Amino acid sequence: MISKEVCFACDAETHMKSIALLIQKASNFDSSIYIEKDDRRANAKSLLGVMSLGIDSGDQLKVVAEGEDEEAAVKVIVDYMTDTTKEL
Amino acid sequence: MHNMSMVSLQEIVDAFNLKVIYSAKNLDDIMISVADVTRPGLQLAGYFKHFGPDRIQIIGNMEISYLSSLSEKEQNKRLSHLMASGIPCLILSRHHEASNAMLYTAEKYSVPLIQTHETTSSFYASLVKYLNVELAPRTSIHGVLVEVFGEGVLITGDSGVGKSETALELVKRGHRLIADDLVEVRRVSDTTLVGRAPEIIRHLLEIRGLGIVDVKELYGVSSVKQQENINVIINLELWQEGKFYSRLGNEDETTAVLGIDVPSLTIPIRPGRNLAIIVEVAAINHRQKMMGYNATNALADRVFHSREPEEKKKQEPKYRNE
């Protein structure tokens, strides 16, 4: 299991879209991936789960992955979250 | 994921509609982490052994009448000792007003003074109950919580396995949705787990291809519920060739959640299996088991009964006079 901290960056207008794309990216991996905010954790492959964390731009989050492709998963998710605007 | 729960004094004040008589600090900053509450009678008499200063203190008729039997100087001394111990607050029941000595010592040690109109023991009981729920160990689970025939059924399984679709069909069949995707679970007692949805996503379902569906708006209030006990866990998984799946249903499988073993089932899914009906039957079957009837055992009884020797079978209905 590996984890990495990341500061989430997104545009207020494309906030929902950014999160939807995050779920899509996470769903491409076989590993279990979680996003943690404060003391709460949500499955990164579940849209409502991640939405329930109430993530906003500038939030400090932790990405946790466990499984065969965990390293690639954390790398892709963290890279994406550091700046979600460039891919939209 | 477990975490230490806390509740702020402000939340308690709001929950019970209490009146704040005096407070130097912001009540949002005073956190309570123990569910015990103390009536500090002995402490006012000067005995502080085994005293838990992190508990909320409540004083009522008895303590107040005891204090008023003392001189002003003595009252100050006793209350100072109590306030200086680091208590989070002092609650006065039955509309009692704070005496001069209370106000003086509360200010000196900046301890909030709070007032309730309730009687001491009834307030004590409701406060302990409230704290036990708020401070209960909690965790969040990826799954769907539905109420089916009165049983709280937690459906778990990997993303995309069809949990939300099953929940939608159950709602169409007259059952209730509590939470989709993320269920907040609290252990409110040694035998009870209660699940509810985080407020942001309450009563929403995500269906692939459709997007977000608001079940309460579409199907009305009778299709949803705020919270429900978790009585049985159903784990959905894709059918794996060669894996053993329960055929008799007499293997008592359980899943531990926050230290409580919850009866659970693993149901393999394959196109064409109607999951909503299977979940419905699982819920009724669980209920029947709880009522003391087990269909598998009943079948075993029939099988063995039919193999009993002929003479024995003939003997059995003795009460029939033939």
Interface residues (C-beta under 8 A of the other chain):
Chain A: S27 E36 D39 R40 R41 A42 N43 K45 S46 L47 L48 G49 M51 S52 G54
Chain B: M1 N3 S140 H142 S159 G160 D180 D181 L182 A197 P198 I200 I201 L204 L205 E206 I212
